[in-house]
C-alpha cells in the first residue's frame, strides 16, 4: 500500500509517497505540487526536495526516486522569479541576500542530484523550461511524452540558460546547444531524445505502468547495476509507445543548418545567417524572432558561455554560472525583463543595450568577474569535486 508522507495542502511545494515493491524495497515519489504556478521552482521547493531526497539517499529501503509534476500542464515551467524581482527592486546590488540564497541553494541542490547514489527518474510531461530543465537534466533517466515542451528561454527575462545549462547544452550533438540557448527554441519529445536531453519517449498515459514496471525490478543496491535495470524497464515501455504519434524532430530536420550557424563568429552574425533560412518553415522563423526580441546581452552571455565551458567540469560550470547569474540579477535587464514578461505582462521590455550589435566585449567581461572571493563562493563545497559520468549520449546522427 502507498504511504503518503505529506498531505496535499496548498502549502506543500512537494508531496511525497513511498510505493513498496515485491523485492521488499520502496520507490520514492516526489510530486512538485505548485500547480497554479506550473510547478515553478522556489526556495521552499528546493529546501523540501533537498531534505527529503537526502533522507531517501540514506534509506536502504528506498531503491530509486521518481520526480514528476502535479497536473497535466507542466513538469516544471522554470524558476519562480517573482520574489527575486521584488527583492531586487529594493536592493539591486550584487550581494542581494534573497537572490544569493535562492541561487546558491538551488545550484548546490541541482549539482548534488547529478551525483545521486540511486537511480533518479524525471517524468517530464508537459512544460519543462528554465529551472525545470535544470532539474530534469540532473536526473539519470529523463522521460518525455507526446505533450512535452522543452526550452531554455531565459533571454526573454534578461537571463541566460543557467542551472547547469552551460553543461547539458554543451553535451548535445554538434552546436545544437548553442542554437537552443540563443533562440530559446521549443523542443518536442523527438527533439529531446535526439539531442540527449531526454533518454526515453513514453506515452503520457503510461505513468502508472512506468511506476509498476519500476516496482517489479529486483534491486541490487549497486547504482550502476540498478541504472541498467531501470534503463531496460523504461526502454520496454518506450518501445510500446511507438504506436503513439510523436512529432518528428525539428532539430534533426535542420541539423546541417544548425551546424552551419554554429560557425558564426558572433550572435549578430548568427542572427543574420538564421534570418536567411526563416523562409524554410515556421519553427526557424520563430527561432529567429526569439533571438532578435530577447535580451541582446543574454544572447552574448550564452554565446560566450558555450565557448568558455566546453571543457570545464560540471562543478566549475556551476561555480561560473553562480557568478554570472548574480551579475545578471544586479543589472537592469533582469528587472526589466521580469517586469515585462511576468509582472505587468506587457511583453515590451526595453533592453539596454537595445541590439546585438551594441553589446561590447568589455560589458560582457564584467559578468565573468567573480562577485565574491573564491572561498566565499557558495558552490565551493567539498562535494563539488567531479563531473558525472552517466550522462547518456544522443541518438546516432
KEKE-3310 file (N, C-alpha, C; in steps of 0.2 Angstrom, whole numbers, plus 5000, padded with zeros to 4 digits):
npx = (5004:5002:5012:5008:5018:5017:5003:4990:4990:4989:5000:5011:5025:5030:5024:5026:5028:5029:5031:5029:5038:5039:5051:5054:5058:5056:5049:5053:5042:5041:5031:5030:5021:5015:5004:4997:5006:5013:5021:5033:5050:5054:5062:5057:5053:5065:5072:5063:5064:5077:5079:5071:5076:5089:5086:5080:5091:5099:5092:5090:5079:5074:5074:5075:5071:5058:5053:5040:5028:5013:4997:4992:4998:5012:5029:5039:5039:5050:5061:5055:5053:5048:5049:5062:5062:5055:5063:5074:5070:5070:5084:5096:5109:5124:5126:5114:5104:5092:5092:5105:5104:5094:5099:5111:5107:5098:5107:5117:5109:5104:5116:5120:5112:5116:5125:5118:5116:5107:5096:5088:5074:5065:5049:5044:5032:5022:5026:5043:5054:5068:5073:5066:5071:5084:5083:5077:5087:5097:5094:5096:5089:5078:5062:5051:5035:5022:5016:5026:5035:5050:5062:5074:5072:5077:5082:5072:5069:5080:5090:5100:5103:5104:5108:5115:5114:5124:5132:5123:5118:5130:5132:5125:5123:5135:5133:5121:5117:5121:5113:5100:5101:5103:5092:5081:5072:5058:5058:5051:5046:5054:5064:5070:5075:5083:5093:5099:5094:5083:5081:5071:5056:5039:5022:5010:5000:5005:5011:5007:5009:5023:5028:5023:5031:5044:5042:5043:5057:5071:5080:5097:5105:5117:5122:5126:5122:5108:5104:5106:5096:5084:5085:5082:5069:5062:5065:5058:5045:5046:5047:5034:5027:5028:5017:5010:5008:5022:5028:5039:5057:5062:5075:5083:5079:5084:5097:5109:5109:5109:5122:5130:5126:5132:5145:5146:5153:5149:5134:5126:5130:5126:5112:5110:5113:5104:5092:5091:5087:5074:5063:5061:5053:5041:5046:5059:5058:5052:5062:5071:5064:5063:5076:5080:5071:5074:5084:5098:5110:5109:5110:5123:5130:5126:5132:5145:5147:5145:5156:5166:5164:5165:5175:5175:5173:5158:5156:5165:5158:5145:5150:5155:5143:5136:5142:5140:5126:5123:5128:5119:5107:5109:5110:5100:5093:5087:5078:5069:5065:5059:5048:5041:5038:5033:5027:5020:5016:5017:5025:5034:5049:5062:5077:5094:5110:5101:5102:5109:5121:5126:5131:5145:5162:5168:5158:5152:5162:5162:5153:5159:5167:5172:5160:5162:5176:5184:5184:5172:5162:5147:5146:5158:5160:5165:5158:5158:5166:5168:5163:5148:5147:5137:5129:5119:5123:5117:5105:5111:5117)
npy = (4994:5011:5024:5039:5054:5067:5078:5084:5098:5115:5122:5114:5113:5101:5085:5069:5051:5034:5019:5003:4988:4971:4966:4970:4982:5000:5013:5030:5044:5060:5073:5088:5101:5114:5118:5129:5138:5132:5123:5129:5132:5136:5143:5136:5124:5119:5117:5108:5097:5095:5091:5079:5071:5069:5062:5050:5046:5040:5030:5013:5006:5013:5012:5018:5035:5045:5059:5070:5081:5090:5089:5091:5100:5104:5099:5106:5123:5132:5143:5152:5168:5179:5183:5186:5197:5207:5208:5213:5226:5233:5231:5231:5227:5217:5209:5205:5197:5189:5185:5179:5168:5160:5157:5150:5140:5133:5130:5122:5111:5106:5102:5092:5082:5077:5068:5059:5044:5034:5027:5040:5047:5057:5062:5069:5076:5088:5106:5110:5120:5132:5133:5121:5113:5113:5105:5093:5089:5085:5072:5054:5047:5052:5056:5059:5064:5064:5076:5084:5099:5108:5120:5133:5147:5159:5171:5180:5186:5193:5184:5170:5153:5145:5136:5124:5124:5128:5116:5105:5109:5110:5096:5092:5086:5092:5109:5111:5114:5128:5134:5131:5138:5151:5154:5150:5140:5129:5112:5097:5080:5071:5079:5081:5068:5066:5075:5071:5076:5071:5054:5044:5041:5040:5036:5048:5043:5033:5033:5027:5013:5014:5017:5004:4995:4999:4995:4981:4978:4969:4975:4979:4987:4992:5006:5007:4995:4995:5006:5001:4992:4999:5007:4997:4993:5005:5006:4996:5001:5012:5007:5001:5012:5017:5017:5028:5044:5053:5069:5073:5077:5093:5098:5088:5088:5100:5099:5101:5114:5120:5117:5124:5137:5137:5140:5153:5169:5178:5183:5192:5189:5176:5178:5185:5175:5165:5172:5172:5159:5158:5157:5144:5136:5138:5135:5139:5152:5157:5154:5163:5175:5174:5176:5189:5197:5194:5198:5207:5207:5195:5185:5187:5183:5169:5165:5167:5159:5146:5144:5145:5136:5123:5113:5113:5106:5099:5105:5116:5123:5126:5134:5145:5149:5153:5166:5173:5173:5181:5193:5196:5197:5209:5218:5230:5223:5211:5214:5222:5213:5204:5212:5215:5203:5194:5202:5214:5209:5215:5212:5220:5223:5235:5234:5236:5236:5240:5232:5218:5221:5232:5228:5226:5218:5222:5225:5212:5205:5209:5202:5190:5193:5188:5188:5188:5183:5168:5158:5161:5159:5151:5139:5132:5120:5105:5094:5097:5092:5083:5078:5071:5054:5047:5053:5051:5048:5056:5051:5042:5051)
npz = (5000:4996:5004:5010:5013:5015:5017:5005:5005:5000:5005:5004:4994:4988:4987:4994:4992:4996:4987:4989:4984:4977:4980:4993:4995:4992:4981:4980:4978:4972:4970:4962:4967:4965:4957:4951:4948:4938:4943:4947:4952:4968:4983:4994:4988:4984:4996:5002:4993:4994:5007:5009:4998:5002:5014:5008:5001:5010:5015:5016:5012:5001:4984:4972:4965:4960:4951:4947:4940:4947:4940:4922:4914:4916:4920:4926:4925:4926:4935:4950:4948:4954:4968:4968:4960:4967:4978:4972:4967:4979:4983:4972:4972:4969:4980:4985:4997:4997:4983:4982:4991:4986:4973:4976:4985:4976:4965:4972:4976:4964:4958:4967:4963:4952:4956:4963:4973:4969:4956:4948:4942:4931:4926:4913:4909:4899:4901:4901:4907:4908:4925:4927:4917:4922:4933:4928:4919:4928:4932:4931:4922:4910:4906:4892:4885:4873:4875:4880:4881:4879:4884:4884:4888:4894:4890:4887:4899:4902:4907:4905:4899:4913:4928:4926:4913:4904:4905:4901:4888:4881:4879:4869:4852:4841:4837:4843:4855:4857:4847:4853:4865:4861:4854:4862:4857:4856:4861:4855:4860:4852:4848:4860:4863:4853:4855:4866:4878:4884:4889:4886:4877:4881:4882:4887:4895:4902:4915:4927:4923:4921:4934:4940:4933:4938:4951:4949:4948:4952:4964:4967:4974:4970:4961:4947:4942:4945:4938:4925:4925:4927:4915:4906:4909:4906:4893:4887:4889:4882:4869:4868:4866:4853:4845:4847:4841:4839:4836:4823:4824:4824:4826:4821:4808:4803:4806:4799:4795:4807:4812:4803:4807:4819:4817:4817:4821:4830:4840:4833:4819:4819:4820:4808:4798:4802:4799:4785:4783:4787:4779:4777:4786:4799:4812:4812:4809:4820:4829:4825:4828:4842:4845:4841:4848:4861:4876:4871:4878:4885:4874:4870:4882:4883:4871:4874:4885:4881:4873:4883:4893:4887:4890:4903:4920:4928:4941:4940:4931:4937:4947:4940:4933:4944:4948:4936:4935:4947:4944:4933:4940:4946:4937:4926:4916:4919:4929:4921:4911:4919:4924:4912:4906:4917:4928:4924:4912:4899:4889:4882:4884:4888:4882:4887:4882:4866:4855:4846:4840:4848:4860:4869:4870:4882:4891:4892:4898:4911:4917:4920:4930:4946:4959:4972:4984:4980:4990:4996:4988:4986:4979:4981:4988:4997:4991:4977:4967:4956:4939:4933:4926:4919:4910:4896:4879:4864:4851:4837:4823)
capx = (5000:5006:5012:5009:5022:5014:4996:4990:4989:4992:5006:5016:5028:5031:5021:5030:5025:5033:5027:5033:5039:5039:5058:5054:5061:5051:5051:5051:5039:5041:5027:5030:5014:5013:5001:4994:5012:5016:5027:5040:5055:5056:5066:5053:5053:5072:5073:5059:5067:5084:5079:5068:5080:5094:5084:5079:5098:5102:5087:5092:5073:5072:5078:5075:5067:5054:5051:5035:5024:5006:4993:4994:5001:5019:5033:5041:5040:5055:5062:5050:5057:5044:5052:5069:5061:5053:5069:5079:5068:5073:5091:5098:5116:5126:5126:5107:5104:5087:5094:5111:5102:5090:5103:5116:5104:5096:5113:5120:5105:5104:5123:5121:5107:5120:5129:5113:5118:5102:5093:5084:5070:5061:5044:5044:5026:5021:5031:5049:5058:5072:5074:5064:5076:5090:5081:5076:5094:5101:5092:5100:5084:5074:5057:5047:5029:5020:5014:5032:5038:5056:5066:5078:5070:5079:5084:5066:5069:5087:5095:5104:5102:5109:5106:5119:5113:5131:5134:5120:5118:5136:5133:5121:5127:5137:5132:5114:5116:5122:5106:5094:5102:5102:5085:5076:5068:5055:5059:5046:5049:5058:5070:5073:5079:5088:5099:5101:5091:5079:5083:5066:5049:5034:5015:5008:4995:5009:5014:5006:5013:5030:5029:5023:5037:5049:5042:5045:5064:5075:5085:5103:5109:5123:5120:5127:5118:5101:5103:5105:5089:5079:5085:5079:5062:5060:5066:5052:5039:5047:5045:5027:5024:5029:5011:5008:5011:5027:5030:5046:5062:5064:5082:5086:5077:5088:5103:5115:5109:5111:5129:5132:5125:5137:5151:5145:5158:5145:5127:5124:5132:5122:5105:5110:5113:5097:5087:5091:5083:5067:5058:5060:5047:5039:5050:5065:5056:5051:5069:5074:5061:5065:5083:5080:5067:5076:5089:5104:5116:5109:5112:5131:5132:5125:5137:5152:5147:5145:5163:5171:5163:5165:5180:5175:5169:5151:5157:5167:5152:5141:5154:5155:5136:5133:5144:5136:5119:5122:5129:5113:5102:5111:5109:5093:5089:5083:5072:5065:5063:5054:5043:5038:5035:5029:5024:5015:5014:5016:5029:5038:5055:5066:5083:5100:5109:5095:5103:5115:5127:5128:5134:5153:5165:5170:5152:5151:5168:5160:5149:5164:5171:5169:5156:5165:5182:5183:5182:5165:5158:5144:5147:5165:5159:5169:5155:5158:5173:5169:5158:5145:5149:5132:5125:5119:5124:5111:5104:5116:5115)
capy = (5000:5018:5028:5046:5057:5074:5079:5088:5105:5120:5125:5110:5113:5095:5079:5063:5045:5028:5014:4997:4983:4964:4965:4972:4989:5005:5019:5037:5048:5067:5077:5095:5102:5121:5118:5135:5142:5127:5119:5133:5131:5142:5141:5131:5118:5117:5115:5102:5092:5093:5087:5073:5066:5067:5056:5044:5043:5036:5025:5007:5004:5016:5009:5024:5041:5047:5066:5072:5087:5089:5092:5089:5106:5106:5096:5112:5128:5137:5146:5157:5174:5185:5185:5189:5204:5212:5210:5217:5232:5236:5231:5228:5225:5210:5205:5204:5191:5185:5182:5174:5162:5156:5154:5146:5133:5129:5127:5117:5105:5103:5099:5086:5077:5073:5063:5055:5037:5029:5029:5046:5047:5063:5061:5076:5078:5095:5111:5109:5126:5136:5129:5114:5110:5111:5099:5087:5086:5082:5065:5049:5044:5058:5054:5064:5062:5067:5083:5088:5105:5109:5125:5137:5154:5164:5178:5184:5190:5196:5180:5165:5146:5143:5130:5119:5124:5128:5109:5100:5111:5108:5089:5090:5085:5097:5115:5111:5118:5135:5136:5131:5143:5158:5155:5148:5136:5124:5106:5092:5074:5069:5084:5080:5062:5066:5079:5068:5080:5065:5047:5040:5044:5036:5038:5052:5039:5027:5035:5022:5007:5015:5015:4997:4992:5000:4991:4974:4977:4966:4980:4976:4992:4995:5011:5006:4989:4997:5011:4997:4988:5005:5008:4991:4993:5011:5005:4992:5005:5017:5003:5000:5019:5019:5017:5035:5049:5058:5074:5072:5082:5099:5099:5083:5090:5106:5098:5103:5121:5122:5116:5130:5143:5136:5143:5161:5172:5182:5182:5196:5185:5170:5180:5187:5169:5162:5176:5169:5152:5158:5155:5137:5134:5142:5134:5143:5159:5158:5154:5170:5181:5174:5179:5196:5200:5193:5202:5206:5205:5187:5182:5187:5179:5162:5163:5166:5153:5140:5143:5145:5130:5117:5108:5113:5101:5102:5109:5123:5127:5129:5140:5151:5151:5157:5172:5176:5175:5186:5199:5197:5199:5216:5223:5232:5219:5206:5218:5225:5208:5201:5216:5215:5196:5191:5206:5218:5205:5219:5209:5225:5225:5240:5231:5240:5239:5238:5227:5213:5225:5237:5224:5226:5213:5224:5224:5205:5203:5211:5196:5185:5195:5184:5193:5187:5179:5161:5154:5163:5156:5145:5132:5129:5115:5099:5089:5100:5089:5079:5078:5064:5050:5043:5057:5047:5051:5057:5046:5042:5056)
capz = (5000:4996:5010:5009:5018:5016:5014:4999:5007:4995:5007:5002:4987:4986:4990:4994:4993:4995:4984:4990:4978:4979:4982:5000:4995:4990:4977:4982:4973:4974:4966:4963:4968:4965:4950:4949:4946:4934:4947:4946:4957:4973:4988:4998:4985:4984:5003:5004:4990:4997:5014:5008:4994:5006:5018:5004:4999:5016:5017:5012:5010:4995:4979:4967:4966:4954:4952:4942:4942:4948:4934:4916:4910:4917:4925:4930:4920:4927:4942:4951:4948:4957:4974:4967:4957:4972:4982:4968:4967:4985:4983:4966:4972:4968:4986:4987:5001:4994:4977:4983:4995:4982:4968:4979:4987:4970:4961:4975:4976:4957:4957:4970:4960:4946:4959:4967:4973:4967:4950:4949:4936:4930:4922:4911:4905:4899:4900:4905:4904:4913:4931:4926:4913:4926:4937:4923:4916:4933:4933:4927:4917:4909:4901:4889:4882:4867:4877:4882:4878:4882:4881:4889:4886:4899:4887:4887:4905:4904:4910:4900:4901:4919:4932:4923:4906:4901:4904:4897:4881:4878:4878:4864:4846:4837:4840:4844:4862:4855:4844:4858:4870:4858:4851:4866:4853:4860:4858:4857:4863:4847:4848:4867:4863:4848:4857:4873:4884:4887:4887:4884:4875:4883:4882:4893:4900:4905:4921:4932:4921:4922:4941:4941:4930:4942:4957:4948:4947:4958:4965:4969:4979:4966:4957:4940:4940:4946:4932:4919:4926:4925:4908:4902:4910:4903:4886:4885:4889:4876:4863:4867:4864:4846:4841:4849:4836:4842:4831:4821:4827:4820:4826:4816:4801:4802:4809:4795:4795:4814:4812:4799:4811:4825:4815:4817:4825:4835:4840:4827:4814:4820:4818:4801:4795:4803:4795:4778:4782:4790:4774:4776:4790:4805:4818:4811:4809:4827:4832:4824:4831:4849:4846:4840:4853:4868:4878:4867:4882:4886:4869:4871:4888:4880:4866:4877:4890:4877:4872:4889:4897:4883:4893:4910:4924:4930:4947:4938:4927:4942:4951:4935:4932:4950:4947:4930:4937:4952:4940:4929:4944:4948:4931:4925:4911:4923:4932:4916:4908:4923:4924:4906:4905:4922:4932:4921:4906:4893:4883:4879:4888:4885:4884:4887:4875:4863:4849:4847:4838:4853:4866:4869:4874:4889:4895:4894:4903:4918:4920:4922:4936:4952:4963:4979:4984:4978:4996:4998:4983:4989:4975:4983:4993:4996:4986:4971:4965:4950:4935:4932:4920:4917:4905:4891:4873:4859:4846:4831:4818)
cpx = (5004:5006:5013:5013:5019:5007:4996:4988:4992:4999:5012:5019:5029:5027:5025:5026:5030:5029:5031:5033:5040:5046:5059:5057:5055:5054:5049:5048:5039:5037:5027:5023:5012:5010:4999:5000:5016:5022:5033:5044:5055:5060:5063:5054:5060:5073:5069:5062:5073:5084:5076:5073:5086:5092:5083:5086:5101:5098:5088:5085:5070:5077:5079:5070:5064:5052:5046:5031:5017:5003:4996:4998:5009:5023:5036:5043:5046:5056:5057:5054:5054:5047:5058:5067:5059:5058:5073:5077:5070:5080:5094:5106:5118:5126:5119:5106:5098:5089:5100:5109:5098:5094:5108:5113:5101:5102:5116:5116:5105:5111:5123:5117:5111:5124:5124:5115:5113:5099:5088:5080:5065:5056:5042:5038:5024:5027:5037:5054:5062:5074:5072:5068:5082:5089:5080:5083:5098:5099:5096:5095:5079:5069:5053:5041:5027:5017:5020:5034:5044:5059:5070:5077:5072:5080:5078:5065:5076:5091:5098:5102:5107:5107:5109:5117:5119:5134:5130:5118:5124:5137:5128:5125:5129:5136:5124:5112:5116:5115:5101:5095:5101:5095:5079:5071:5064:5056:5053:5050:5055:5065:5074:5078:5084:5095:5102:5098:5087:5082:5078:5059:5044:5027:5014:5004:4999:5013:5014:5010:5020:5032:5028:5029:5043:5049:5043:5052:5067:5081:5091:5107:5115:5120:5120:5122:5110:5100:5102:5098:5083:5079:5081:5072:5059:5060:5060:5046:5040:5045:5038:5024:5025:5023:5008:5012:5016:5029:5038:5051:5063:5072:5085:5085:5082:5095:5109:5115:5111:5119:5133:5132:5130:5144:5151:5150:5155:5138:5124:5125:5127:5114:5105:5109:5106:5092:5086:5087:5076:5061:5056:5054:5046:5043:5056:5064:5055:5057:5072:5071:5062:5072:5083:5076:5069:5081:5095:5110:5115:5111:5120:5133:5131:5131:5144:5152:5148:5152:5167:5170:5163:5169:5180:5171:5162:5152:5160:5162:5147:5144:5153:5148:5134:5135:5140:5129:5118:5123:5122:5108:5103:5111:5102:5090:5085:5077:5067:5062:5057:5047:5038:5034:5031:5025:5018:5012:5013:5020:5032:5044:5059:5073:5089:5106:5103:5096:5109:5122:5130:5131:5141:5156:5167:5164:5151:5156:5166:5157:5153:5168:5168:5166:5158:5171:5180:5181:5175:5160:5154:5144:5154:5164:5163:5165:5155:5165:5173:5163:5155:5148:5143:5128:5125:5119:5117:5111:5110:5113:5116)
cpy = (5006:5021:5035:5050:5063:5074:5083:5095:5110:5123:5120:5110:5107:5090:5073:5057:5040:5022:5007:4992:4976:4963:4968:4979:4994:5010:5025:5041:5055:5070:5084:5098:5110:5122:5124:5140:5137:5124:5123:5132:5137:5139:5136:5125:5115:5114:5109:5096:5090:5089:5080:5068:5064:5061:5050:5041:5039:5031:5019:5004:5007:5014:5014:5029:5043:5054:5068:5078:5086:5092:5089:5094:5106:5101:5101:5118:5133:5139:5152:5164:5180:5187:5189:5196:5209:5213:5214:5225:5236:5237:5227:5227:5218:5206:5204:5197:5186:5181:5177:5168:5157:5153:5149:5139:5129:5126:5121:5110:5102:5099:5092:5080:5073:5067:5058:5047:5032:5032:5035:5047:5053:5061:5068:5077:5085:5100:5109:5115:5129:5131:5122:5110:5108:5105:5093:5084:5083:5074:5060:5046:5050:5056:5060:5061:5066:5074:5087:5094:5108:5115:5129:5144:5160:5171:5183:5188:5192:5191:5175:5158:5144:5137:5124:5119:5124:5121:5105:5102:5109:5100:5087:5089:5091:5104:5116:5115:5125:5137:5136:5136:5150:5159:5154:5144:5131:5117:5101:5085:5071:5073:5082:5073:5062:5070:5076:5071:5075:5059:5042:5044:5039:5039:5042:5048:5033:5028:5029:5015:5008:5014:5008:4993:4993:4996:4983:4973:4974:4970:4977:4981:4995:5000:5009:5000:4991:5002:5007:4994:4993:5006:5003:4991:4999:5010:5001:4996:5010:5013:5002:5007:5021:5019:5024:5039:5054:5063:5073:5078:5087:5100:5094:5085:5096:5105:5102:5111:5124:5121:5122:5136:5143:5139:5150:5164:5177:5181:5186:5192:5179:5172:5182:5180:5165:5165:5173:5163:5152:5157:5148:5134:5139:5141:5138:5150:5161:5158:5161:5175:5180:5177:5186:5200:5199:5198:5201:5204:5197:5183:5181:5183:5171:5160:5162:5160:5147:5138:5142:5139:5123:5111:5109:5107:5104:5106:5116:5127:5130:5135:5146:5153:5155:5164:5176:5178:5180:5193:5201:5200:5207:5221:5224:5227:5214:5209:5220:5219:5204:5205:5215:5208:5193:5195:5210:5214:5209:5216:5214:5228:5230:5238:5237:5236:5236:5232:5223:5217:5230:5234:5224:5221:5215:5223:5217:5202:5204:5205:5191:5187:5191:5189:5192:5183:5172:5157:5156:5161:5150:5138:5129:5125:5109:5094:5091:5098:5086:5079:5071:5061:5047:5047:5053:5050:5052:5051:5047:5047:5053)
cpz = (5000:5002:5009:5015:5020:5014:5008:5000:5002:4998:5006:4995:4984:4990:4989:4996:4993:4993:4985:4984:4981:4982:4989:5000:4992:4985:4980:4977:4975:4968:4967:4962:4969:4958:4947:4946:4941:4937:4947:4952:4961:4978:4993:4995:4985:4991:5004:5000:4992:5003:5013:5003:4998:5011:5014:5002:5004:5018:5013:5009:5003:4990:4973:4968:4959:4955:4946:4944:4942:4942:4928:4912:4911:4922:4929:4925:4921:4934:4943:4953:4952:4963:4973:4964:4962:4977:4979:4967:4973:4985:4977:4966:4971:4974:4989:4991:4998:4988:4978:4986:4990:4977:4971:4981:4981:4966:4965:4975:4969:4956:4960:4967:4955:4949:4964:4967:4971:4960:4952:4942:4936:4925:4919:4906:4905:4898:4905:4903:4910:4919:4930:4922:4917:4930:4933:4921:4922:4935:4928:4921:4916:4903:4899:4886:4876:4869:4880:4878:4882:4879:4887:4887:4890:4896:4887:4894:4907:4907:4904:4903:4907:4922:4929:4915:4901:4900:4900:4889:4877:4876:4872:4857:4843:4841:4842:4851:4861:4852:4849:4863:4867:4856:4856:4863:4857:4856:4860:4859:4859:4847:4855:4867:4858:4851:4864:4879:4887:4885:4885:4882:4877:4883:4888:4898:4903:4911:4926:4929:4922:4930:4943:4938:4935:4949:4956:4947:4953:4959:4968:4974:4976:4961:4949:4938:4940:4940:4926:4919:4924:4918:4904:4903:4906:4895:4883:4885:4883:4870:4862:4866:4857:4842:4842:4844:4840:4836:4829:4824:4822:4820:4821:4809:4799:4804:4805:4795:4802:4815:4809:4804:4817:4823:4815:4822:4830:4835:4834:4820:4813:4817:4811:4797:4796:4799:4788:4777:4785:4785:4774:4780:4796:4811:4817:4811:4816:4831:4831:4828:4839:4850:4846:4845:4860:4869:4874:4872:4884:4881:4869:4876:4886:4876:4869:4882:4886:4875:4878:4893:4893:4887:4900:4914:4926:4936:4945:4934:4932:4946:4946:4934:4938:4950:4942:4932:4942:4948:4936:4933:4946:4943:4929:4920:4914:4926:4927:4912:4912:4923:4918:4904:4910:4927:4929:4914:4900:4887:4879:4882:4884:4887:4883:4887:4872:4858:4850:4845:4843:4859:4864:4872:4881:4893:4897:4899:4910:4921:4923:4928:4942:4957:4970:4978:4983:4985:4999:4993:4985:4985:4977:4989:4992:4991:4979:4968:4958:4946:4934:4926:4917:4911:4898:4884:4869:4854:4840:4826:4811)
residu = (UNK:UNK:UNK:UNK:UNK:UNK:UNK:UNK:UNK:UNK:UNK:UNK:UNK:UNK:UNK:UNK:UNK:UNK:UNK:UNK:UNK:UNK:UNK:UNK:UNK:UNK:UNK:UNK:UNK:UNK:UNK:UNK:UNK:UNK:UNK:UNK:UNK:UNK:UNK:UNK:UNK:UNK:UNK:UNK:UNK:UNK:UNK:UNK:UNK:UNK:UNK:UNK:UNK:UNK:UNK:UNK:UNK:UNK:UNK:UNK:UNK:UNK:UNK:UNK:UNK:UNK:UNK:UNK:UNK:UNK:UNK:UNK:UNK:UNK:UNK:UNK:UNK:UNK:UNK:UNK:UNK:UNK:UNK:UNK:UNK:UNK:UNK:UNK:UNK:UNK:UNK:UNK:UNK:UNK:UNK:UNK:UNK:UNK:UNK:UNK:UNK:UNK:UNK:UNK:UNK:UNK:UNK:UNK:UNK:UNK:UNK:UNK:UNK:UNK:UNK:UNK:UNK:UNK:UNK:UNK:UNK:UNK:UNK:UNK:UNK:UNK:UNK:UNK:UNK:UNK:UNK:UNK:UNK:UNK:UNK:UNK:UNK:UNK:UNK:UNK:UNK:UNK:UNK:UNK:UNK:UNK:UNK:UNK:UNK:UNK:UNK:UNK:UNK:UNK:UNK:UNK:UNK:UNK:UNK:UNK:UNK:UNK:UNK:UNK:UNK:UNK:UNK:UNK:UNK:UNK:UNK:UNK:UNK:UNK:UNK:UNK:UNK:UNK:UNK:UNK:UNK:UNK:UNK:UNK:UNK:UNK:UNK:UNK:UNK:UNK:UNK:UNK:UNK:UNK:UNK:UNK:UNK:UNK:UNK:UNK:UNK:UNK:UNK:UNK:UNK:UNK:UNK:UNK:UNK:UNK:UNK:UNK:UNK:UNK:UNK:UNK:UNK:UNK:UNK:UNK:UNK:UNK:UNK:UNK:UNK:UNK:UNK:UNK:UNK:UNK:UNK:UNK:UNK:UNK:UNK:UNK:UNK:UNK:UNK:UNK:UNK:UNK:UNK:UNK:UNK:UNK:UNK:UNK:UNK:UNK:UNK:UNK:UNK:UNK:UNK:UNK:UNK:UNK:UNK:UNK:UNK:UNK:UNK:UNK:UNK:UNK:UNK:UNK:UNK:UNK:UNK:UNK:UNK:UNK:UNK:UNK:UNK:UNK:UNK:UNK:UNK:UNK:UNK:UNK:UNK:UNK:UNK:UNK:UNK:UNK:UNK:UNK:UNK:UNK:UNK:UNK:UNK:UNK:UNK:UNK:UNK:UNK:UNK:UNK:UNK:UNK:UNK:UNK:UNK:UNK:UNK:UNK:UNK:UNK:UNK:UNK:UNK:UNK:UNK:UNK:UNK:UNK:UNK:UNK:UNK:UNK:UNK:UNK:UNK:UNK:UNK:UNK:UNK:UNK:UNK:UNK:UNK:UNK:UNK:UNK:UNK:UNK:UNK:UNK:UNK:UNK:UNK:UNK:UNK:UNK:UNK:UNK:UNK:UNK:UNK:UNK:UNK:UNK:UNK:UNK:UNK:UNK:UNK:UNK:UNK:UNK:UNK:UNK:UNK:UNK:UNK:UNK:UNK:UNK:UNK:UNK:UNK:UNK:UNK:UNK:UNK:UNK:UNK:UNK:UNK:UNK:UNK:UNK:UNK:UNK:UNK:UNK:UNK:UNK:UNK:UNK:UNK)
# end
